[in-house]
């Protein structure tokens, strides 16, 4: 435990939920037969956070940051693989705040277009998230703009924690929740809400095992940053603020292949006509591929966290 953990408390997450409620959607939860998705077990509860404004969970943290911090005349700056940038651009547009978003060339065209549509200044910098982050830090030093970090700020963790608050209200009987991990803001915030009362399973690609490697090392460390979901699940290392929460409340991290992620995307499309981006489908991939196997009576919830992909590329049954 560290002195950062009480800061991300259930009470503060409740307060955050009330603050941002006028600006976000309460996203739906649906029950789906496991057999329909290609594995055995009890029905799975899917929290469809890809139906949030901007197509991902990210506006929760973005609005929290912009509503609780003093904004300078230069506005706000974010570095992002795409979804966080779109969320900050959207929140800034709604609140009348100038925004500059730095993204890597790996970002999908769908995410680029969303950011531009929300009226932010868009800068493409480098190939990966870390390149965009460095460029954004130079801009902040030059302009005095306020940094809105994608995952390593208390406001981000509090905002993302409201996903778990909602999910717990909508599906109180769920024993285990599977959550995709990039920088860890989402799983950190959700772990802060559940606090061990519901099992949390992180899911990462083999090509970007950021939390997996950090837990093995006992601290955030640089990890590979590649794979199909690199624009959302490959920041190279998890955040310092979320890591104690992960150590305390994340039960394990399951790793999945790019093929398993593609399969989960296709099954979501075939079964539910839901188009999830690779990072958005990664948590479900752990169930379908057997990377996480529930106990016979275990009730599992899965967060489908993003849907910003350019098109449906599934040729079979599409």
Residue pairs with C-beta under 8 A, 6 or more apart in sequence:
1 244
1 248
2 244
4 154
4 241
4 244
5 192
5 244
5 245
5 248
7 154
8 154
8 157
8 158
8 161
8 188
8 189
8 192
8 241
8 245
9 192
10 192
10 193
10 195
12 158
13 158
13 161
13 162
13 164
13 165
13 189
13 192
13 193
14 165
16 64
16 158
16 159
16 161
16 162
17 162
17 165
17 166
19 63
19 64
19 67
19 68
20 60
20 63
20 64
20 67
20 159
20 162
23 53
23 59
23 63
23 67
23 91
23 94
24 52
24 53
24 59
24 60
24 63
24 162
25 51
25 52
25 53
26 166
27 47
27 48
27 49
27 50
27 51
27 52
27 166
28 47
28 48
28 51
29 45
29 46
29 47
29 48
29 167
29 170
29 171
29 301
30 45
30 46
30 48
30 272
31 43
31 44
31 45
31 46
32 43
32 44
32 45
32 46
32 271
32 272
33 43
34 40
34 41
34 42
34 43
34 44
34 287
36 271
37 44
37 267
37 268
37 271
37 284
37 287
37 288
38 263
38 267
38 288
39 287
39 288
39 290
41 287
41 294
41 296
41 298
41 300
42 294
42 297
42 298
42 299
42 300
44 284
44 287
44 300
44 301
44 302
45 171
45 174
45 299
45 300
45 301
45 302
46 284
46 301
46 302
46 303
46 304
47 163
47 166
47 167
47 170
47 171
47 301
47 302
47 303
47 304
48 274
48 304
49 56
49 57
49 163
49 303
49 304
49 305
49 306
50 56
50 274
50 276
50 277
50 280
50 304
50 305
50 306
50 307
51 307
52 58
52 59
52 60
53 59
53 87
53 90
54 83
54 86
54 87
54 90
54 114
54 118
54 308
55 83
55 86
55 110
55 114
55 277
55 306
55 307
55 308
56 83
56 86
56 87
56 232
56 280
56 305
56 306
56 307
56 308
57 160
57 163
57 186
57 303
57 305
57 306
58 83
58 84
58 86
58 87
58 88
58 150
59 87
59 90
59 91
60 159
60 160
60 162
60 163
61 84
61 87
61 153
61 155
61 156
61 157
61 158
61 159
61 160
61 185
61 189
62 78
62 84
62 87
62 88
62 90
62 91
62 148
62 159
63 91
63 159
64 155
64 156
64 158
64 159
65 76
65 88
65 91
65 148
65 153
65 155
65 156
65 159
66 76
66 88
66 91
66 92
66 95
66 97
66 148
67 95
68 155
69 146
69 155
70 146
71 97
71 146
72 144
72 145
72 146
73 144
74 98
74 143
74 144
74 145
74 146
75 92
75 97
75 98
75 99
75 100
75 145
75 146
76 88
76 92
76 97
76 98
76 99
76 100
76 145
76 146
76 147
76 148
77 99
77 100
77 101
77 102
77 136
77 139
77 140
77 143
77 145
77 146
77 147
77 148
78 84
78 85
78 88
78 89
78 99
78 100
78 101
78 102
78 136
78 147
78 148
78 149
78 150
79 85
79 101
79 102
79 103
79 129
79 132
79 133
79 135
79 136
79 137
79 149
79 150
80 86
80 88
80 101
80 102
80 103
80 107
80 129
80 132
80 150
81 103
81 104
81 106
81 107
81 111
81 129
81 132
81 150
81 182
81 230
81 231
81 232
81 234
81 235
82 103
82 107
82 108
82 110
82 111
82 112
82 114
82 115
82 231
82 232
82 308
83 111
83 232
83 279
83 306
83 308
84 148
84 150
84 151
85 101
85 102
85 103
85 107
85 111
85 115
85 120
85 122
86 101
86 111
86 114
86 115
86 118
86 308
88 99
88 101
88 120
88 148
89 99
89 101
89 114
89 115
89 118
89 119
89 120
90 114
90 118
91 97
92 98
92 99
92 118
92 120
93 99
93 118
93 119
93 120
98 121
98 145
99 118
99 119
99 120
99 121
100 120
100 121
100 122
100 123
100 136
100 139
100 145
101 115
101 120
101 121
101 122
101 123
102 123
102 124
102 125
102 132
102 133
102 135
102 136
102 139
103 111
103 112
103 115
103 122
103 123
103 124
103 125
103 132
104 124
104 125
104 126
104 127
104 128
104 129
104 131
104 132
104 231
105 124
105 126
105 127
106 127
106 128
106 129
106 230
106 231
107 124
107 231
108 231
108 277
108 308
108 309
108 310
109 310
110 277
110 308
110 309
110 310
111 231
111 308
112 122
112 124
114 308
115 122
116 122
123 132
123 135
123 139
124 132
125 131
125 132
125 134
125 135
125 136
126 132
126 134
126 135
128 225
128 230
128 234
128 236
129 150
129 225
129 234
129 235
129 236
130 225
130 235
130 236
136 147
137 147
139 145
140 146
140 147
148 156
149 156
149 239
150 156
150 182
150 183
150 185
150 235
151 157
151 182
151 183
151 184
151 185
151 186
151 188
151 235
151 238
151 239
151 242
152 183
152 185
152 239
152 240
152 241
152 242
153 241
154 241
156 185
156 189
157 185
157 188
157 189
157 192
157 241
157 242
157 245
158 189
159 189
160 185
160 186
160 188
160 189
160 190
161 189
161 190
161 192
161 193
162 189
163 186
163 189
163 190
163 303
164 177
164 189
164 190
164 191
164 192
164 193
164 194
165 193
167 174
167 177
167 190
167 301
167 303
168 174
168 193
168 194
168 198
171 301
173 299
174 198
174 299
174 300
174 301
175 198
175 199
175 298
175 299
175 300
176 198
176 199
176 200
176 201
176 251
176 294
176 298
176 299
176 300
176 301
177 190
177 194
177 198
177 199
177 200
177 201
177 300
177 301
177 302
177 303
178 201
178 203
178 254
178 283
178 284
178 286
178 287
178 292
178 300
178 301
178 302
178 303
179 186
179 187
179 190
179 200
179 201
179 202
179 203
179 283
179 303
179 305
180 186
180 187
180 202
180 203
180 204
180 229
180 232
180 233
180 279
180 280
180 282
180 283
180 303
180 305
181 187
181 202
181 203
181 204
181 210
181 211
181 233
181 238
181 253
182 208
182 210
182 232
182 233
182 234
182 235
182 279
183 210
183 235
183 237
183 238
183 239
183 242
184 210
184 211
184 238
184 239
184 242
184 243
184 246
185 239
185 242
186 303
186 305
187 200
187 202
187 211
187 242
187 246
187 250
188 239
188 241
188 242
188 243
188 245
188 246
189 242
190 200
190 303
191 200
191 242
191 245
191 246
191 248
191 249
191 250
192 245
192 249
194 200
194 249
195 248
195 249
196 248
196 249
199 251
200 249
200 250
200 251
201 250
201 251
201 252
201 253
201 254
201 286
201 292
202 211
202 212
202 246
202 250
202 252
202 253
202 254
203 253
203 254
203 255
203 256
203 282
203 283
203 285
203 286
203 291
203 292
204 210
204 211
204 212
204 233
204 253
204 254
204 255
204 256
204 282
205 227
205 228
205 229
205 233
205 234
205 255
205 256
205 257
205 258
205 261
205 282
206 227
206 255
206 256
206 257
206 258
207 224
207 225
207 226
207 227
207 228
207 230
207 234
207 258
208 223
208 224
208 225
208 226
208 227
208 229
208 230
208 233
208 234
209 223
209 224
209 253
209 255
210 220
210 223
210 225
210 233
210 234
210 235
210 236
210 237
210 238
211 238
211 246
211 250
211 253
212 223
212 253
212 255
213 221
213 223
214 220
214 221
214 223
214 237
214 238
214 243
214 246
215 246
215 247
215 250
215 253
219 243
220 237
220 238
220 239
220 240
220 243
221 237
222 236
222 237
223 236
223 237
224 234
225 234
225 235
225 236
226 234
227 233
227 234
227 258
228 258
228 261
228 262
228 278
229 258
229 261
229 277
229 278
229 279
229 282
231 279
232 277
232 278
232 279
232 280
232 306
233 278
233 279
233 282
238 246
252 292
254 286
254 291
254 292
255 291
256 282
256 285
256 286
256 289
256 291
257 289
258 278
260 285
260 286
260 288
260 289
260 291
261 278
261 281
261 282
261 285
262 278
263 285
263 288
263 289
264 276
264 281
264 282
264 284
264 285
264 288
264 289
265 275
265 276
265 277
265 278
265 281
265 314
266 314
266 316
267 284
267 288
268 274
268 275
268 276
268 281
268 284
268 304
269 275
269 312
269 314
269 317
269 318
270 314
270 316
270 317
274 304
274 307
275 307
275 309
275 312
276 284
276 304
276 306
276 307
276 309
277 306
277 307
277 308
277 309
278 309
279 305
279 306
280 304
280 305
280 306
280 307
281 304
283 302
283 303
283 304
283 305
284 302
284 304
285 291
286 292
287 294
287 300
287 302
294 300
312 318
